[in-house]
Amino acid sequence: MRPLKHASLLVLSLLAVPAMAQDDAETGTEAGPAIGTEVFVSTDSDDTTVWRVAGDFDLRNAPDGSRLGVRVEKAWYDPQGQGRIARERVFLQVADGKGDVEWSVRIGTDGDTVIGSASINDNEDFRKEAFIERDIVETPLGLERGIYSTFAGAAIDLPADENNIFTVLGGVQEFTGDNLRLHLRGNFVHVVDSELGLSAQLRTRYFHSTEPGEFDYFSPENYTQVLPVVQLRRFVNDWQLLAAGGIGAQKSTGTGWEQANFAQFRFISAAENDWFASGEAIYSQTPGDNAVAGSGYDYFQARFSLTRRF
């Protein structure tokens, strides 16, 4: 195991410790036990389908996002239509959503190795965030040989004024094997109408792989995407609704510039209710880590979660 993987597991473990030591009173009077479920499905033009069904059991769950509990998850992978593979996954989930610094950790196992994610951020004008995530690569070789990806990075918001903000993200992603991927992303958001919740955005991303094409996941030497997006966020009867869409261009080593489409819809119910629901659907032509092909790629995912607080 190389240094980045050692560091990844250490950070996940250390971030989990403070939450376990918290006193119940620190989570606020609104925190309480809760149960919930989440269903996730994705499919792509490589004929890969993934289903994940999870059950959440929280001892402390608050509207601000604070929580302490476990997630039990069943996943079914069907890579490139070659047959379904089932895995069981279990996670410890802890988070603190109050104060000037917010953080969350989901650390667990799929029976073979440590997987999960962690993030920490402040709420300053120049908002800063650090994150790390680790999971299996959902390609035929990824599932057969146990190929995992560990992605660590940081981002900062750079507001120019109340209507214009830049975000810069840098990250390092290590895969099982020798491939190390360097990421750089930059976003610009211009608020067109704050009352309407309308914004115009420019999202850019670039990555470089040190060992392109090492296994069967999409990994050209260089990949670039430029994606203009229009986003509308509204509140209707305490429900938050978001719709976004964009058409841009993308290019990877060995190909010319191609069209890149994006569409997203999300809904979130009022966090203070005893019943809390959220859902999201995304269509993208951006090849992710689980893609095999890059040119002409299509990806769709949907997620729905429902929580009952007591």
Buried (B, 14 or more C-beta within 10 A) or exposed (E): EEEBBEBBBEBBEEBBEEBEEBEEEEBBEEBBBBBBBBBBBBBBBBEBBBBBBBEBBBBBBBBBBBBBBBBBBEBBBBBBEEEEBEBEBBBBBBBBBBEEEBBBBBBBBBEEBBBBBBBBBBEEEEBBBBBBBBBBBBBBBBBEBEBBBBBBBBBBBBBEEEEEBBBEBEBEBBBBEEBBBBBBBBBBBEBBEEEEBBBBBBBBBBBBBBBBBBBBBBBBBEBBBBBBBBBBBEEEEEEBBBBBBBBBBBBBBEEEEBEBBBBBBBBBBBBEEEEBBBBBBBBBBBBBBBBBEBEEBBBBBBBBBBBBBE
